[in-house]
Each structure stands twice: as structure tokens, then as C-alpha cells.
Amino acid sequence: MLEKTLSSKDLINKLLNKFIHQLNSDFIDIVEKIKNNKEDAPSLIHGLKGVSGNLGANRLFAICQKICRSIERK
């Protein structure tokens, strides 16, 4: 998907490496934070939804959308 929108393989690799770093830092505890209704859970899931959508990670994006809707209903 990214190859269709971005022509530079270096840029694609940079974006994917940044995403991996975010998964292992910013989003490492996201599941626990959502389960425990932590204050920063909505902003984290919203951020993950945005990043996954931008990268074309469609299944992750769809999951994040469902979680966002679930959080909004509470």
C-alpha cells in the first residue's frame, strides 16, 4: 500500500521503523490502559488509529476504530 502512495523506499522504511519504535514505546501498554480505563487511553488509541491508517495497516485501523467508538460510548 505504501509503495502506491510513496515512491521512496527509504521514506517507507523510515516510517515503518518509526512505527515499530512507537509500538514498543508509546503504545506498549495500550491494551492494559484501555482495559483499566486509564485517562490517556482514548488519546493513545486515537493516535494508533491515525498512524495505522496513514501506513495502510487496515486491519489495525479497523480495530482501533471499533475501540474508539466503544470508548466514546462510555
N, CA, C and O atoms as a CHARMM CRD file, in Angstrom:
* protein
*
  296
    1    1 MET  N      0.82200  -1.20000   0.00000 PROA 1      0.00000
    2    1 MET  CA     0.00000   0.00000   0.00000 PROA 1      0.00000
    3    1 MET  C      0.85900   1.25500   0.00000 PROA 1      0.00000
    4    1 MET  O      0.62800   2.16500  -0.79600 PROA 1      0.00000
    5    2 LEU  N      1.83800   1.31100   0.87600 PROA 2      0.00000
    6    2 LEU  CA     2.68700   2.49900   0.93900 PROA 2      0.00000
    7    2 LEU  C      3.44100   2.72100  -0.35800 PROA 2      0.00000
    8    2 LEU  O      3.70600   3.86000  -0.74100 PROA 2      0.00000
    9    3 GLU  N      3.78400   1.64800  -1.02500 PROA 3      0.00000
   10    3 GLU  CA     4.52100   1.78300  -2.27800 PROA 3      0.00000
   11    3 GLU  C      3.68100   2.47200  -3.34800 PROA 3      0.00000
   12    3 GLU  O      4.23300   3.05700  -4.27900 PROA 3      0.00000
   13    4 LYS  N      2.36600   2.41200  -3.23200 PROA 4      0.00000
   14    4 LYS  CA     1.48500   3.08400  -4.18800 PROA 4      0.00000
   15    4 LYS  C      1.43200   4.58400  -3.93300 PROA 4      0.00000
   16    4 LYS  O      1.24500   5.36800  -4.86300 PROA 4      0.00000
   17    5 THR  N      1.59600   4.98600  -2.66800 PROA 5      0.00000
   18    5 THR  CA     1.48300   6.40600  -2.33500 PROA 5      0.00000
   19    5 THR  C      2.82700   7.09100  -2.13600 PROA 5      0.00000
   20    5 THR  O      2.93400   8.30800  -2.29000 PROA 5      0.00000
   21    6 LEU  N      3.84200   6.32600  -1.79900 PROA 6      0.00000
   22    6 LEU  CA     5.18000   6.88200  -1.59400 PROA 6      0.00000
   23    6 LEU  C      6.16200   6.20800  -2.54500 PROA 6      0.00000
   24    6 LEU  O      6.18700   4.98300  -2.66500 PROA 6      0.00000
   25    7 SER  N      6.95700   7.01200  -3.20900 PROA 7      0.00000
   26    7 SER  CA     7.87200   6.42900  -4.18800 PROA 7      0.00000
   27    7 SER  C      9.22800   6.07300  -3.58500 PROA 7      0.00000
   28    7 SER  O      9.97800   5.29800  -4.17700 PROA 7      0.00000
   29    8 SER  N      9.54600   6.61200  -2.44500 PROA 8      0.00000
   30    8 SER  CA    10.86000   6.41300  -1.85400 PROA 8      0.00000
   31    8 SER  C     10.85500   5.23700  -0.86500 PROA 8      0.00000
   32    8 SER  O     10.18100   5.28100   0.16400 PROA 8      0.00000
   33    9 LYS  N     11.60400   4.20700  -1.18900 PROA 9      0.00000
   34    9 LYS  CA    11.71700   3.06200  -0.27100 PROA 9      0.00000
   35    9 LYS  C     12.38500   3.47800   1.03400 PROA 9      0.00000
   36    9 LYS  O     12.07500   2.93400   2.09400 PROA 9      0.00000
   37   10 ASP  N     13.30000   4.44100   0.95900 PROA 10     0.00000
   38   10 ASP  CA    13.94400   4.93200   2.18000 PROA 10     0.00000
   39   10 ASP  C     12.93000   5.58400   3.10900 PROA 10     0.00000
   40   10 ASP  O     12.97300   5.38100   4.32200 PROA 10     0.00000
   41   11 LEU  N     12.02000   6.36600   2.54400 PROA 11     0.00000
   42   11 LEU  CA    10.98700   7.01100   3.35200 PROA 11     0.00000
   43   11 LEU  C     10.04100   5.97100   3.94500 PROA 11     0.00000
   44   11 LEU  O      9.65900   6.07100   5.11100 PROA 11     0.00000
   45   12 ILE  N      9.66800   4.98600   3.15700 PROA 12     0.00000
   46   12 ILE  CA     8.80700   3.90900   3.65100 PROA 12     0.00000
   47   12 ILE  C      9.48200   3.19400   4.81000 PROA 12     0.00000
   48   12 ILE  O      8.85400   2.95700   5.84200 PROA 12     0.00000
   49   13 ASN  N     10.74100   2.85100   4.65500 PROA 13     0.00000
   50   13 ASN  CA    11.47800   2.17800   5.73500 PROA 13     0.00000
   51   13 ASN  C     11.57100   3.05700   6.97200 PROA 13     0.00000
   52   13 ASN  O     11.44600   2.56500   8.09300 PROA 13     0.00000
   53   14 LYS  N     11.78800   4.34800   6.78000 PROA 14     0.00000
   54   14 LYS  CA    11.87000   5.28200   7.90800 PROA 14     0.00000
   55   14 LYS  C     10.54100   5.33400   8.65900 PROA 14     0.00000
   56   14 LYS  O     10.52000   5.29600   9.88900 PROA 14     0.00000
   57   15 LEU  N      9.42600   5.42000   7.91700 PROA 15     0.00000
   58   15 LEU  CA     8.10400   5.46600   8.54700 PROA 15     0.00000
   59   15 LEU  C      7.78800   4.17300   9.29400 PROA 15     0.00000
   60   15 LEU  O      7.26000   4.20000  10.40600 PROA 15     0.00000
   61   16 LEU  N      8.11400   3.04900   8.67200 PROA 16     0.00000
   62   16 LEU  CA     7.83500   1.76700   9.33200 PROA 16     0.00000
   63   16 LEU  C      8.71100   1.56200  10.56500 PROA 16     0.00000
   64   16 LEU  O      8.24400   1.03100  11.57200 PROA 16     0.00000
   65   17 ASN  N      9.96700   1.97300  10.49800 PROA 17     0.00000
   66   17 ASN  CA    10.84300   1.87100  11.67200 PROA 17     0.00000
   67   17 ASN  C     10.35600   2.76900  12.80100 PROA 17     0.00000
   68   17 ASN  O     10.41900   2.39200  13.97100 PROA 17     0.00000
   69   18 LYS  N      9.86800   3.96300  12.45000 PROA 18     0.00000
   70   18 LYS  CA     9.31300   4.86400  13.46900 PROA 18     0.00000
   71   18 LYS  C      8.07400   4.23100  14.10500 PROA 18     0.00000
   72   18 LYS  O      7.87700   4.33000  15.31600 PROA 18     0.00000
   73   19 PHE  N      7.23200   3.57700  13.28100 PROA 19     0.00000
   74   19 PHE  CA     6.03500   2.91900  13.78500 PROA 19     0.00000
   75   19 PHE  C      6.40600   1.79300  14.74100 PROA 19     0.00000
   76   19 PHE  O      5.79200   1.65300  15.79900 PROA 19     0.00000
   77   20 ILE  N      7.38600   1.00300  14.38600 PROA 20     0.00000
   78   20 ILE  CA     7.84700  -0.07500  15.27500 PROA 20     0.00000
   79   20 ILE  C      8.33700   0.50200  16.59500 PROA 20     0.00000
   80   20 ILE  O      8.04600  -0.03400  17.66400 PROA 20     0.00000
   81   21 HSD  N      9.07800   1.59200  16.51300 PROA 21     0.00000
   82   21 HSD  CA     9.55300   2.24500  17.74000 PROA 21     0.00000
   83   21 HSD  C      8.37000   2.71000  18.59000 PROA 21     0.00000
   84   21 HSD  O      8.37200   2.52400  19.80700 PROA 21     0.00000
   85   22 GLN  N      7.36500   3.31000  17.95900 PROA 22     0.00000
   86   22 GLN  CA     6.18700   3.77100  18.69700 PROA 22     0.00000
   87   22 GLN  C      5.44400   2.60800  19.34700 PROA 22     0.00000
   88   22 GLN  O      4.97700   2.71700  20.48100 PROA 22     0.00000
   89   23 LEU  N      5.33600   1.49400  18.62100 PROA 23     0.00000
   90   23 LEU  CA     4.66500   0.32400  19.19300 PROA 23     0.00000
   91   23 LEU  C      5.38200  -0.17300  20.43800 PROA 23     0.00000
   92   23 LEU  O      4.75100  -0.64400  21.38400 PROA 23     0.00000
   93   24 ASN  N      6.69100  -0.06700  20.43000 PROA 24     0.00000
   94   24 ASN  CA     7.49200  -0.55400  21.55300 PROA 24     0.00000
   95   24 ASN  C      7.71900   0.49400  22.63100 PROA 24     0.00000
   96   24 ASN  O      8.34900   0.20400  23.64800 PROA 24     0.00000
   97   25 SER  N      7.22100   1.69700  22.42900 PROA 25     0.00000
   98   25 SER  CA     7.37800   2.73200  23.45600 PROA 25     0.00000
   99   25 SER  C      6.01700   3.35100  23.77500 PROA 25     0.00000
  100   25 SER  O      5.42300   3.03200  24.80500 PROA 25     0.00000
  101   26 ASP  N      5.52700   4.21500  22.92400 PROA 26     0.00000
  102   26 ASP  CA     4.28300   4.94700  23.18900 PROA 26     0.00000
  103   26 ASP  C      3.07800   4.03100  23.39700 PROA 26     0.00000
  104   26 ASP  O      2.24000   4.28600  24.26200 PROA 26     0.00000
  105   27 PHE  N      2.99800   2.96900  22.60600 PROA 27     0.00000
  106   27 PHE  CA     1.82000   2.10900  22.61700 PROA 27     0.00000
  107   27 PHE  C      2.03000   0.78100  23.33600 PROA 27     0.00000
  108   27 PHE  O      1.18000  -0.10600  23.25300 PROA 27     0.00000
  109   28 ILE  N      3.13800   0.63400  24.03200 PROA 28     0.00000
  110   28 ILE  CA     3.48100  -0.66600  24.63000 PROA 28     0.00000
  111   28 ILE  C      2.42600  -1.14700  25.63300 PROA 28     0.00000
  112   28 ILE  O      2.15800  -2.34600  25.71300 PROA 28     0.00000
  113   29 ASP  N      1.83700  -0.24600  26.38400 PROA 29     0.00000
  114   29 ASP  CA     0.86400  -0.61300  27.42000 PROA 29     0.00000
  115   29 ASP  C     -0.57000  -0.27500  27.04200 PROA 29     0.00000
  116   29 ASP  O     -1.43600  -0.19900  27.91300 PROA 29     0.00000
  117   30 ILE  N     -0.83000  -0.07400  25.77000 PROA 30     0.00000
  118   30 ILE  CA    -2.13600   0.42900  25.34300 PROA 30     0.00000
  119   30 ILE  C     -3.27900  -0.52000  25.71400 PROA 30     0.00000
  120   30 ILE  O     -4.35400  -0.06100  26.10100 PROA 30     0.00000
  121   31 VAL  N     -3.07000  -1.80600  25.60500 PROA 31     0.00000
  122   31 VAL  CA    -4.13900  -2.75900  25.92400 PROA 31     0.00000
  123   31 VAL  C     -4.50300  -2.66500  27.40500 PROA 31     0.00000
  124   31 VAL  O     -5.68300  -2.61500  27.75400 PROA 31     0.00000
  125   32 GLU  N     -3.51600  -2.64000  28.25700 PROA 32     0.00000
  126   32 GLU  CA    -3.77700  -2.53500  29.70500 PROA 32     0.00000
  127   32 GLU  C     -4.44400  -1.21300  30.04800 PROA 32     0.00000
  128   32 GLU  O     -5.34200  -1.16300  30.88900 PROA 32     0.00000
  129   33 LYS  N     -4.00100  -0.14000  29.39300 PROA 33     0.00000
  130   33 LYS  CA    -4.59400   1.16800  29.67600 PROA 33     0.00000
  131   33 LYS  C     -6.05600   1.21000  29.25500 PROA 33     0.00000
  132   33 LYS  O     -6.88500   1.80700  29.94200 PROA 33     0.00000
  133   34 ILE  N     -6.37200   0.58300  28.13600 PROA 34     0.00000
  134   34 ILE  CA    -7.76900   0.53500  27.69600 PROA 34     0.00000
  135   34 ILE  C     -8.59000  -0.32100  28.65400 PROA 34     0.00000
  136   34 ILE  O     -9.68200   0.06900  29.06500 PROA 34     0.00000
  137   35 LYS  N     -8.06000  -1.48400  29.00500 PROA 35     0.00000
  138   35 LYS  CA    -8.78300  -2.37400  29.93100 PROA 35     0.00000
  139   35 LYS  C     -9.06900  -1.70000  31.26200 PROA 35     0.00000
  140   35 LYS  O    -10.12700  -1.90700  31.85700 PROA 35     0.00000
  141   36 ASN  N     -8.12300  -0.89100  31.72900 PROA 36     0.00000
  142   36 ASN  CA    -8.24100  -0.25800  33.04100 PROA 36     0.00000
  143   36 ASN  C     -8.78600   1.17100  32.97100 PROA 36     0.00000
  144   36 ASN  O     -8.73100   1.91500  33.95100 PROA 36     0.00000
  145   37 ASN  N     -9.31300   1.54400  31.80100 PROA 37     0.00000
  146   37 ASN  CA    -9.91200   2.87300  31.62300 PROA 37     0.00000
  147   37 ASN  C     -9.00200   4.00900  32.08900 PROA 37     0.00000
  148   37 ASN  O     -9.45400   4.95100  32.74000 PROA 37     0.00000
  149   38 LYS  N     -7.74600   3.91000  31.75500 PROA 38     0.00000
  150   38 LYS  CA    -6.80200   4.96500  32.12500 PROA 38     0.00000
  151   38 LYS  C     -7.12400   6.24600  31.36100 PROA 38     0.00000
  152   38 LYS  O     -7.66200   6.21100  30.25500 PROA 38     0.00000
  153   39 GLU  N     -6.79000   7.35900  31.96600 PROA 39     0.00000
  154   39 GLU  CA    -7.11800   8.66400  31.40200 PROA 39     0.00000
  155   39 GLU  C     -6.53800   8.88300  30.00400 PROA 39     0.00000
  156   39 GLU  O     -7.17200   9.52500  29.16600 PROA 39     0.00000
  157   40 ASP  N     -5.34500   8.35500  29.74600 PROA 40     0.00000
  158   40 ASP  CA    -4.70600   8.58600  28.45100 PROA 40     0.00000
  159   40 ASP  C     -5.06400   7.54600  27.38900 PROA 40     0.00000
  160   40 ASP  O     -4.57600   7.62900  26.26200 PROA 40     0.00000
  161   41 ALA  N     -5.90400   6.57500  27.73000 PROA 41     0.00000
  162   41 ALA  CA    -6.27800   5.52000  26.77900 PROA 41     0.00000
  163   41 ALA  C     -6.95400   6.06900  25.52200 PROA 41     0.00000
  164   41 ALA  O     -6.58300   5.65600  24.42300 PROA 41     0.00000
  165   42 PRO  N     -7.92500   6.97900  25.62800 PROA 42     0.00000
  166   42 PRO  CA    -8.56700   7.48000  24.40600 PROA 42     0.00000
  167   42 PRO  C     -7.59300   8.17000  23.45000 PROA 42     0.00000
  168   42 PRO  O     -7.66900   7.96600  22.23800 PROA 42     0.00000
  169   43 SER  N     -6.69300   8.97300  23.97700 PROA 43     0.00000
  170   43 SER  CA    -5.75000   9.65800  23.08600 PROA 43     0.00000
  171   43 SER  C     -4.75000   8.67800  22.48200 PROA 43     0.00000
  172   43 SER  O     -4.33100   8.85600  21.33800 PROA 43     0.00000
  173   44 LEU  N     -4.36300   7.65400  23.22500 PROA 44     0.00000
  174   44 LEU  CA    -3.44300   6.65600  22.68500 PROA 44     0.00000
  175   44 LEU  C     -4.08500   5.85600  21.55900 PROA 44     0.00000
  176   44 LEU  O     -3.46300   5.64700  20.51700 PROA 44     0.00000
  177   45 ILE  N     -5.31900   5.40800  21.75600 PROA 45     0.00000
  178   45 ILE  CA    -5.96600   4.61600  20.72300 PROA 45     0.00000
  179   45 ILE  C     -6.26100   5.48300  19.50900 PROA 45     0.00000
  180   45 ILE  O     -6.18700   5.00800  18.37600 PROA 45     0.00000
  181   46 HSD  N     -6.59200   6.74300  19.73300 PROA 46     0.00000
  182   46 HSD  CA    -6.80900   7.65800  18.62000 PROA 46     0.00000
  183   46 HSD  C     -5.50700   7.84800  17.83100 PROA 46     0.00000
  184   46 HSD  O     -5.51800   7.86600  16.60000 PROA 46     0.00000
  185   47 GLY  N     -4.40100   7.98600  18.54100 PROA 47     0.00000
  186   47 GLY  CA    -3.09900   8.12400  17.88500 PROA 47     0.00000
  187   47 GLY  C     -2.72600   6.89000  17.09300 PROA 47     0.00000
  188   47 GLY  O     -2.23900   6.99100  15.96700 PROA 47     0.00000
  189   48 LEU  N     -2.95400   5.72500  17.67700 PROA 48     0.00000
  190   48 LEU  CA    -2.65400   4.47100  16.98200 PROA 48     0.00000
  191   48 LEU  C     -3.54200   4.31300  15.75700 PROA 48     0.00000
  192   48 LEU  O     -3.09600   3.82400  14.71900 PROA 48     0.00000
  193   49 LYS  N     -4.78400   4.72300  15.87700 PROA 49     0.00000
  194   49 LYS  CA    -5.69900   4.67300  14.72700 PROA 49     0.00000
  195   49 LYS  C     -5.16600   5.54700  13.59300 PROA 49     0.00000
  196   49 LYS  O     -5.16600   5.12800  12.43600 PROA 49     0.00000
  197   50 GLY  N     -4.72300   6.73100  13.91100 PROA 50     0.00000
  198   50 GLY  CA    -4.20200   7.64300  12.89600 PROA 50     0.00000
  199   50 GLY  C     -2.95500   7.11600  12.21200 PROA 50     0.00000
  200   50 GLY  O     -2.84700   7.13800  10.98600 PROA 50     0.00000
  201   51 VAL  N     -2.02500   6.64600  13.00800 PROA 51     0.00000
  202   51 VAL  CA    -0.77700   6.12600  12.44800 PROA 51     0.00000
  203   51 VAL  C     -1.04500   4.89800  11.58600 PROA 51     0.00000
  204   51 VAL  O     -0.50600   4.77900  10.48600 PROA 51     0.00000
  205   52 SER  N     -1.87100   3.99200  12.08000 PROA 52     0.00000
  206   52 SER  CA    -2.15000   2.77100  11.32200 PROA 52     0.00000
  207   52 SER  C     -2.88700   3.09500  10.02500 PROA 52     0.00000
  208   52 SER  O     -2.63900   2.46500   8.99700 PROA 52     0.00000
  209   53 GLY  N     -3.78000   4.06100  10.06800 PROA 53     0.00000
  210   53 GLY  CA    -4.47400   4.47600   8.85700 PROA 53     0.00000
  211   53 GLY  C     -3.53700   5.08400   7.83900 PROA 53     0.00000
  212   53 GLY  O     -3.63000   4.79600   6.64600 PROA 53     0.00000
  213   54 ASN  N     -2.63400   5.92400   8.30800 PROA 54     0.00000
  214   54 ASN  CA    -1.66300   6.55900   7.41500 PROA 54     0.00000
  215   54 ASN  C     -0.71900   5.55200   6.77600 PROA 54     0.00000
  216   54 ASN  O     -0.26800   5.74100   5.64600 PROA 54     0.00000
  217   55 LEU  N     -0.42500   4.48900   7.49900 PROA 55     0.00000
  218   55 LEU  CA     0.50500   3.48200   6.98500 PROA 55     0.00000
  219   55 LEU  C     -0.19400   2.38900   6.18000 PROA 55     0.00000
  220   55 LEU  O      0.46500   1.52000   5.61100 PROA 55     0.00000
  221   56 GLY  N     -1.50600   2.42800   6.13100 PROA 56     0.00000
  222   56 GLY  CA    -2.23300   1.41500   5.38400 PROA 56     0.00000
  223   56 GLY  C     -2.37300   0.09900   6.11700 PROA 56     0.00000
  224   56 GLY  O     -2.60900  -0.93900   5.49900 PROA 56     0.00000
  225   57 ALA  N     -2.22700   0.13300   7.44400 PROA 57     0.00000
  226   57 ALA  CA    -2.42500  -1.06200   8.27100 PROA 57     0.00000
  227   57 ALA  C     -3.92100  -1.17100   8.54000 PROA 57     0.00000
  228   57 ALA  O     -4.39300  -0.87000   9.63700 PROA 57     0.00000
  229   58 ASN  N     -4.65100  -1.60100   7.53000 PROA 58     0.00000
  230   58 ASN  CA    -6.11400  -1.51600   7.53500 PROA 58     0.00000
  231   58 ASN  C     -6.78600  -2.33300   8.62600 PROA 58     0.00000
  232   58 ASN  O     -7.77100  -1.87900   9.21000 PROA 58     0.00000
  233   59 ARG  N     -6.28700  -3.51100   8.91400 PROA 59     0.00000
  234   59 ARG  CA    -6.92100  -4.32400   9.97100 PROA 59     0.00000
  235   59 ARG  C     -6.73600  -3.66800  11.33200 PROA 59     0.00000
  236   59 ARG  O     -7.67100  -3.61300  12.13100 PROA 59     0.00000
  237   60 LEU  N     -5.52400  -3.16800  11.59800 PROA 60     0.00000
  238   60 LEU  CA    -5.27100  -2.47500  12.85800 PROA 60     0.00000
  239   60 LEU  C     -6.11700  -1.20900  12.93100 PROA 60     0.00000
  240   60 LEU  O     -6.68300  -0.89800  13.97900 PROA 60     0.00000
  241   61 PHE  N     -6.20400  -0.48700  11.83200 PROA 61     0.00000
  242   61 PHE  CA    -7.02800   0.72400  11.77900 PROA 61     0.00000
  243   61 PHE  C     -8.48200   0.41000  12.12500 PROA 61     0.00000
  244   61 PHE  O     -9.10200   1.13000  12.90800 PROA 61     0.00000
  245   62 ALA  N     -9.02700  -0.65600  11.54900 PROA 62     0.00000
  246   62 ALA  CA   -10.41900  -1.03800  11.80900 PROA 62     0.00000
  247   62 ALA  C    -10.62600  -1.40200  13.27400 PROA 62     0.00000
  248   62 ALA  O    -11.64600  -1.04400  13.86200 PROA 62     0.00000
  249   63 ILE  N     -9.67900  -2.10200  13.86000 PROA 63     0.00000
  250   63 ILE  CA    -9.76900  -2.46200  15.27800 PROA 63     0.00000
  251   63 ILE  C     -9.75500  -1.19700  16.14000 PROA 63     0.00000
  252   63 ILE  O    -10.53700  -1.06600  17.08200 PROA 63     0.00000
  253   64 CYS  N     -8.86400  -0.27800  15.80800 PROA 64     0.00000
  254   64 CYS  CA    -8.77400   0.98000  16.56100 PROA 64     0.00000
  255   64 CYS  C    -10.07000   1.77400  16.44200 PROA 64     0.00000
  256   64 CYS  O    -10.51200   2.38600  17.41500 PROA 64     0.00000
  257   65 GLN  N    -10.68400   1.77000  15.25500 PROA 65     0.00000
  258   65 GLN  CA   -11.96500   2.46700  15.07500 PROA 65     0.00000
  259   65 GLN  C    -13.02700   1.90200  16.01800 PROA 65     0.00000
  260   65 GLN  O    -13.76500   2.65200  16.65700 PROA 65     0.00000
  261   66 LYS  N    -13.09500   0.57600  16.09600 PROA 66     0.00000
  262   66 LYS  CA   -14.08200  -0.05900  16.97600 PROA 66     0.00000
  263   66 LYS  C    -13.82700   0.31000  18.43200 PROA 66     0.00000
  264   66 LYS  O    -14.76100   0.59800  19.18000 PROA 66     0.00000
  265   67 ILE  N    -12.55700   0.29900  18.83000 PROA 67     0.00000
  266   67 ILE  CA   -12.22400   0.64000  20.21200 PROA 67     0.00000
  267   67 ILE  C    -12.56600   2.09400  20.48900 PROA 67     0.00000
  268   67 ILE  O    -13.11300   2.41900  21.54200 PROA 67     0.00000
  269   68 CYS  N    -12.24200   2.97300  19.54000 PROA 68     0.00000
  270   68 CYS  CA   -12.57400   4.40800  19.71500 PROA 68     0.00000
  271   68 CYS  C    -14.06800   4.58900  19.89500 PROA 68     0.00000
  272   68 CYS  O    -14.49700   5.32900  20.78000 PROA 68     0.00000
  273   69 ARG  N    -14.86400   3.93100  19.07700 PROA 69     0.00000
  274   69 ARG  CA   -16.32700   4.05600  19.20200 PROA 69     0.00000
  275   69 ARG  C    -16.79600   3.52900  20.56000 PROA 69     0.00000
  276   69 ARG  O    -17.68800   4.10300  21.18400 PROA 69     0.00000
  277   70 SER  N    -16.19200   2.44300  21.00200 PROA 70     0.00000
  278   70 SER  CA   -16.55400   1.85100  22.29500 PROA 70     0.00000
  279   70 SER  C    -16.22300   2.80900  23.44100 PROA 70     0.00000
  280   70 SER  O    -17.01100   2.97000  24.37300 PROA 70     0.00000
  281   71 ILE  N    -15.07800   3.42500  23.36300 PROA 71     0.00000
  282   71 ILE  CA   -14.66400   4.38100  24.40800 PROA 71     0.00000
  283   71 ILE  C    -15.57900   5.59600  24.41100 PROA 71     0.00000
  284   71 ILE  O    -15.94300   6.09900  25.47500 PROA 71     0.00000
  285   72 GLU  N    -15.95300   6.07100  23.22700 PROA 72     0.00000
  286   72 GLU  CA   -16.81200   7.25600  23.12600 PROA 72     0.00000
  287   72 GLU  C    -18.18900   7.02800  23.73900 PROA 72     0.00000
  288   72 GLU  O    -18.81500   7.96600  24.23300 PROA 72     0.00000
  289   73 ARG  N    -18.66000   5.78800  23.70800 PROA 73     0.00000
  290   73 ARG  CA   -19.98400   5.46300  24.25200 PROA 73     0.00000
  291   73 ARG  C    -20.02400   5.46700  25.77300 PROA 73     0.00000
  292   73 ARG  O    -21.09500   5.57300  26.37000 PROA 73     0.00000
  293   74 LYS  N    -18.87300   5.35400  26.39100 PROA 74     0.00000
  294   74 LYS  CA   -18.82600   5.25300  27.86100 PROA 74     0.00000
  295   74 LYS  C    -19.07700   6.59100  28.51700 PROA 74     0.00000
  296   74 LYS  O    -19.07300   6.68800  29.74400 PROA 74     0.00000
